[in-house]
Amino acid sequence: MTPIITITTKLCVVPSGKPIYDEAATTIGLDDEGGGLFVVIRQEDNLDTNEVKIDPEEWPAIRAAVNRMVRECAKGEQ
């Protein structure tokens, strides 16, 4: 018999008390269009679906840029 594994393919980040279909919900998942896995970040509202596809090799630079911008936001709130 072939071994069977379980793969988590999607997480949902949503404000506490809100449903997973809330416009503030963000899903982070895995996808593969035949070229290998990549991360998809999706936010849905009533008008459109927006997504970003991230190659795993690009993630460290993207993560660093996002972290930098988050720090900049925090500076602006002081």
MODAQUI-V880004 format. One record per residue. SS is DSSP state (alpha for helix, beta for strand, coil for the rest). BURIAL is 1 if it has 16 or more other C-alpha atoms within 10 Angstrom, else 0. D_FIRST is the distance of its C-alpha to the first C-alpha in whole Angstrom. Layout:
SS&BURIAL&D_FIRST / SS&BURIAL&D_FIRST
//
This chain:
coil&0&0 / coil&0&4 / coil&0&6 / coil&0&9 / coil&0&13 / coil&0&16 / coil&0&19 / coil&0&22 / coil&0&24 / beta&0&27 / beta&0&30 / beta&0&33 / beta&0&37 / coil&1&39 / coil&0&43 / coil&0&42 / coil&0&43 / coil&0&42 / coil&0&40 / coil&0&37 / coil&0&39 / coil&0&42 / coil&0&43 / coil&0&43 / coil&1&39 / beta&1&38 / beta&1&34 / beta&1&32 / beta&1&29 / beta&1&27 / beta&1&27 / beta&0&25 / coil&0&27 / coil&0&25 / coil&0&27 / coil&0&25 / beta&0&26 / beta&1&29 / beta&1&31 / beta&1&32 / beta&1&35 / beta&1&37 / beta&1&39 / beta&1&40 / coil&0&44 / coil&0&45 / coil&0&46 / coil&0&44 / beta&0&40 / beta&0&41 / beta&0&38 / beta&0&38 / beta&0&35 / beta&1&35 / beta&0&33 / coil&0&32 / coil&0&34 / coil&0&37 / alpha&0&36 / alpha&0&38 / alpha&0&41 / alpha&0&41 / alpha&0&40 / alpha&0&43 / alpha&0&45 / alpha&0&44 / alpha&0&45 / alpha&0&48 / alpha&0&49 / alpha&0&48 / alpha&0&51 / alpha&0&53 / alpha&0&53 / alpha&0&53 / alpha&0&57 / alpha&0&58 / coil&0&58 / coil&0&60
//
